[in-house]
Amino acid sequence: MAGLPVAIGYGEITNAVPYWRTRGIIIDPGVTLTVQAGAVVKAIDSSSTLTVLGTLVAQGTAAAPAVFLDRR
């Protein structure tokens, strides 16, 4: 799989600014990636995949959803 591995034990995407995925992201087994409430994760193109082999925690709420968008 081609992509940028989340190789540490824990990662976080904050709600400070949109996070643009320019390559794929791989969340390895045993790794947790947390996306904060209100965070926006945008894909640049179709090669910007998100592969979850570990744990993805999206902490969105009704008032502040965690949003995943494609380029459109």
Protein Blocks (a to p, Z undefined) as FASTA:
>chain_A
ZZdddfbfbdcddfkbccddfbdcdddehiacdddehiacddfblmlccddfbbcddfbd
fklccddddfZZ
